[in-house]
Amino acid sequence: MIEENKMVTVDEITKELEKVVDPEIGLPITERHLVGEIDIKDIKEDGVLFIKYHLTAPFCPPIFAEDIGMNIRQLTSKLDGVKKVTVILHGHALANEINQRVNPDYTPSPSS
């Protein structure tokens, strides 16, 4: 019997995140421990994935922060069962602006 809605695992997500390299340092973001949270929300029904990441400093070049966020989004959105990926940068001086570029439907929370 084939399962119609395959549930993605944190291990599968992490394996994709290992392909995302910090352009300044040249090491995977997983090796640098830049991924703070991976949340699989109703993946079987809704296919929603939430990934929170940070950089090594609050003033890292925004182009690198956006590049990392876009790579996270592109790689994880290809996983089986994933329909929507939200990638949130935190702890950066331009986090809201970067999050809006990386996530087309992003609305900053009032506490951001």
Secondary structure, 3 states (H helix, E strand, C coil): CCCCCCCCCHHHHHHHHCCCECCCCCCECCCCCCEEEEEEECCCCCCEEEEEECCCCCCCCHHHHHHHHHHHHHHHHCCCCCCEEEEEECCCCCHHHHHHHHCCCCCCCCCC
